Amino acid sequence: MESPLNAQRVGQAVYDAIRTCATTLRPDFRAGIEQARADCSADNRAAGVLDSILENARIAEEDGVPLCQDTGSVWVCLEVGEELAVPGNIFSEANDAVARAYTDGRLRMSLLKDALFDRTNTGNNTPAFCEVKFVPGAHARLHVLLKGGGSDNASRVVMLAPGAGAAGVRQVVLDCVREKAANACPPLVIGLGVGATFDKVAGLAKHALLREVGSPAANDEARAFEEELLAEVNALGLGPGALGGSPTALAVHLETAPCHIAALPVAVNMGCCAMRSASIDLV
């Protein structure tokens, strides 16, 4: 029996997602900005910044132009049910899809051939950074995230001593926001990963950005921690555009995992005010 998943379907989905993400503010994030604007008094600076973000989003969508001049690198995550067969070449069309989407959309090419030894532009914004994540069931969903340099540069991974506990995790987030959030173009969504290993915890934080703003956390403990941390982040007063006021962040999204008894890995991945992701059901 032929698998319902194939490289051509994945490639087309990547192409379609990029063309949408680049010019259309994610609906749940837009709703969060609109609610934040409604909560502002009309004459304060934060209200003006939020108005500008919404106006920028309107123009981008209507005119088909990028939400931000930094049109990002392309991260692709295929969540696939364990009952499905996955062809070995499942991402073989992804780079071609990226190249076509960036050329057709007249998006800025931002990828370099090698981070250290050949920092010349690839000229087509490839390669895409692709991964497969197996989940229960027989469904497949493709996530595409366009990630700008400013927000990724404001992120970090910290290996805490296990005794640091929740207070240590909270301090990592608050320190990161104080030191780096202004460069990430707030208001933000803060993806927070806790657990797994040094190389995996950053993936937890990035995956957390995909969750809809305002959607429930995995459990009551996580929900309470997210709400407390969001309040503390916004109490810092950086505000939209880092020009003061509130909100600095619309949400903190937490993903946790098991870890070694001697470790407490923590990762913070910031999503900027041009949240550009799309999720497409393939099967």
N, C-alpha and C positions, 0 to 999 in steps of 0.2 A: 504493500500500500504506500502510495506517495505521500510524503509528509506535507501537511498544510503550510509548513514554514519553508521558505526558500529565499535565496539571496536576492532575487529580483524584488520580491515583496518587501523585504527589509530595506533594500536600497531606495525603492520608491517612497516608502514611509519616511526615511531619513530626509530625502529631498523635500517632501511636502512639509515635514515638521520644521525644517530650517526656514523655508519660505514664509511660514506662518510666524514662527518665533521671532524672527528678526524684525518684524514690523508690527506685531500685535502683543500688547501687554497681557500677560496671563490673566484670565478673567477673575480668578479668586484674589490675585494680588491687586488688581484694579479696584475690586470691591473693598479691599482693606484700605487702600489709599482714599477712596471716596468716603469711607466711614471716618477715617482719621481727619479728613477735611471737614466733615460735618461736625466733629467734636471740637474744632478750633473756633476761636472767635475770629471774626472777619478781618480784623485789622492787625493781626500779629504776623510776624515774619514767617513762621511755619506755614501758615495758611497760604501765603504767597508762593512758597516753594512747592507745596502740594498742588496748588492750582497750575503751576508751570509743568509739573510732572504729568498731570492729567491732560493738559493742552498738548504737550509733546506727544503723548500716546494717541490722542485724537488725530493729530496731523500725520503721524507715522502710519496709522492704519488707513486713513482716507487716501493718502498720497502714495502708499506702498513704499515708504522710505524707512531706513533703519531707525529703531528706537534710540540707538546710541551709536556714536562713531566707532566705538570698539565693538565690532560685531562678533568677537570672541573666538575661542576654540570650540570644537564640537565634541561633546561627550555623549556617547550612545550606550544605553543600558538595555539589554534585551532580557526581560523577565519571562522565563519560559517554564511551563508546567513540566513536572518530572515525568508525566505520562506521554509527552510528545518527543518525537525524534527530531534531533537538531542536525542538519547537514553540516559537515565540517567546514564548508565554504560560506557559512551563513553571513559573514560580513564582507564577502569578496566584492560586493557592489557598493559598499559604504563610501569609500574614498571617491569613486566616480560621482556618486550622488552629491557629496559635499562640494566637489569642484564645480559641478553644474549649477548647484543651488547658489553658490557664492558668485559665480560668473553671471548667471541669469538675474540674480537679485542685486547685482552691482554692489556687493558687500565688500568691506575692507578685508584684504588678505593679511592674516596676522601670524601665520605659522612659520617657524624657522626650521631649517634642515637638521640642525643639531644644536642643543642648548649650549654646548661648550666649544666645539671645534669648528662649526660651520654655521654661523648665525646669519646666513642669507635666507631670504624669503623663498618658500616653496612655490609661491606664485599662484596657488589655488586653494589655500587654507587647509590642505591635507598635511598629515593624516588625521583622521578622526580617531578619538580615543574610545575604544569599544570594549565592552565586557558583557558576559552572560551571567545571569543570576537565576539559579534554579529555585522554583517555588512549587508548592503542592498543586496538583490538579492537571488540567489539560488545556489551559489557556496560555496565550502568549501576548505580552504587552511590550511595546517599544517606547522607551523614554529618550528624548533628545533634549539636551541642555546646552545652550550657547553661553559660554562663561568668559567674561571679560577679564583682562589682566588686573584691573584695580581691585575687584572683589576677591579674586584668588590670591593676590599678593597680600591681602589683609587677613588671610587665614593662617592657621598654625596647627602643628601637632606637638603635644607635650606628653612625656612619659612621667606621670606622677608616681610618688611612693604610694603604696596601697592605703596607708594610714591617712592620706590627705582627704579621702572620702568626698562626700558631696560638697563640703565647704571648699575643698581644693579645686574641684571641677568648676564651681561657681566663680572662684577667683580667676581661673584661667580665662573664662569667658569675659568677665568684666575688664581684666587687664587688656585683653585683645581688643575689646571695643574702645577702651580709652586711647590705646596707642595707635589703632589702625582703622577704626570704622570711618573716620572722616574721608579716607582715601577710597572707600568702597561705595560711596554715593548713597547715603541713607535717605529714606528709611529702608531698612534691611529686613530680610528673613535670615535668621541665624540658624544654620544647620549644626547640630551638636552631636558628635559621636563619642560614645564612651564604651570601651571594652575592646575585645578581639586582640589584635597584635599591632605592632608599629605600622606595618604596611597596610593593614585592613581598616584601621579606625578612621582614616581619612575618607574612605569609601562610605562608611556609615554616615559621616557628616554631610557628604555631598548628596547621598541618596535622600537624606532627610529634607533637603530643599524641594524635593518633588511633591511632598505632601501639601495638600491644599491648605492655604491660610484659613484658620478657623476650624479646621477639622479636628476631631478628638485624638488625643494621644493614645498610645498603646494600652495604658492602664491608668488607674487613679493616681498612683505614685508619680508616674511620668507627667501626667497632666498638672499636678500640683507643683512639681519642680519647674516645668516650663513656665507656668504662670508667675511663680515667684521670681524666676530669673528674668523674665520679660519686664516685670515691674522694676527690678533693680537696674536693668539696662536703660530703660527709659528715664529713670530717676537721675541718670548721669547728665541729662540735659543737652546732649549733642544736637539732637533734633534733625529734621529734614534738611538735606544739603549740608549738614554739620554747621548750620547757622543759628543753632539754639532752639530751645523749646522741645516739643514732643510731637510725634514719636520718633525715636531713634531707630526702633525696630517695630515691625508689625507682628512678628511672631518669633518664638524660639521653638524649633522642632528638634526633638531628642530621639536618637536611636541608640539602643544599648545592645551589648552582646556579652557572652562569657569571656573570661580572660584568665591568664595565669595568676596564681595566688600571690605572686610577688610583684604584680604589675597593676597599673591603673592608667591605661592609654586614654588620651583625650584629644579630640580634634574639633576645631572650629572652622567651618566653611561658610563664608558670608555670601549671601545673595543680594545683589544691588537693587536699586529702585527701578531697573529695567529687567525684571525677572522674566527670562526668556526660556521657557521649557514647554514641551508638549508631550503628551502621552497618548499613544495610538494602540488600540486593540487590534491585533493581527489575527488571532484565532479565538 
